[in-house]
Amino acid sequence: MSPLSRHLQGSLFDQTDDLRLGPLGGLRRTALGAGAWIDVLPGWLSGADTLFERLAAEVPWRAERRKMYDNVVAVPRLLAFYKQRDPLPHPVLDEARAALTAHYAAELGEPFTTAGLCFYRDGRDSVAWHGDRIGRGARADTMVAILSVGAPRDLLLRPADGGGGGAATVRRPLGHGDLIVMGGSCQRTWEHCVPKTARAAGPRISVQFRPHGVR
Ligand SMILES: O=C(O)CCC(=O)C(=O)O
């Protein structure tokens, strides 16, 4: 048994074994301002323990390093990326991507294609303020849909211009099986992050679906 599986033993989040996506009709939209919005659906995926364990154990997680001033530091989370047409690591992710593509077809006008996966091992792992602006997200409206499994963590959003317009930081707790979709101008006009937490946070995996050319 891996150290990770051991960690999970006795701390399973979800009481049902039946891995199932609910209908997307329950998504609730919040306009953030400047053409940005978020749609949220708590508990979209039930039975998500199975998915968490499979992803944690089988995804080829990569530890990355990046330059920071004069130093090279470890990126504080593990990563994996599935390009368009790469087989996804669990069939329920194919189902999730297809359901999102169908639901947003009229508004998005193109399918969700890629899947980025991030593994936050504990509360010390995090991602800093950013917008997904590598590629078309820098210039055009788009969507990024995030399925969160494992320990709850907060996703924070704030206006990219520092909030001169009076908009405050928005805090969205993301729990086991929850879905959040950032849309409209969100990647250009807002930033998001998952801050470190001093709370004893267990491991969390975030699965981000994006259209081709958005990163
Ligand atoms: O952990 C999350 O859900 C957010 C991930 C994210 O913003 C990113 O990888 O660009």
Ligand as a Chemical Component Dictionary entry (heavy atoms), coordinates in Angstrom:
data_LIG
# 
_chem_comp.id                   LIG 
_chem_comp.type                 NON-POLYMER 
_chem_comp.pdbx_formal_charge   0 
_chem_comp.three_letter_code    LIG 
# 
loop_
_chem_comp_atom.comp_id 
_chem_comp_atom.atom_id 
_chem_comp_atom.alt_atom_id 
_chem_comp_atom.type_symbol 
_chem_comp_atom.charge 
_chem_comp_atom.model_Cartn_x 
_chem_comp_atom.model_Cartn_y 
_chem_comp_atom.model_Cartn_z 
_chem_comp_atom.pdbx_ordinal 
LIG O1 O1 O 0 -6.543 23.858 -7.928  1  
LIG C1 C1 C 0 -7.372 24.411 -8.630  2  
LIG O2 O2 O 0 -8.518 24.038 -8.657  3  
LIG C2 C2 C 0 -6.960 25.592 -9.484  4  
LIG C3 C3 C 0 -5.861 25.214 -10.424 5  
LIG C4 C4 C 0 -5.430 26.346 -11.292 6  
LIG O3 O3 O 0 -5.857 27.464 -11.157 7  
LIG C5 C5 C 0 -4.450 26.118 -12.349 8  
LIG O4 O4 O 0 -3.785 25.089 -12.334 9  
LIG O5 O5 O 0 -4.321 26.995 -13.245 10 
# 
loop_
_chem_comp_bond.comp_id 
_chem_comp_bond.atom_id_1 
_chem_comp_bond.atom_id_2 
_chem_comp_bond.value_order 
_chem_comp_bond.pdbx_ordinal 
LIG O1 C1 DOUB 1 
LIG C1 O2 SING 2 
LIG C1 C2 SING 3 
LIG C2 C3 SING 4 
LIG C3 C4 SING 5 
LIG C4 O3 DOUB 6 
LIG C4 C5 SING 7 
LIG C5 O4 DOUB 8 
LIG C5 O5 SING 9 
# 
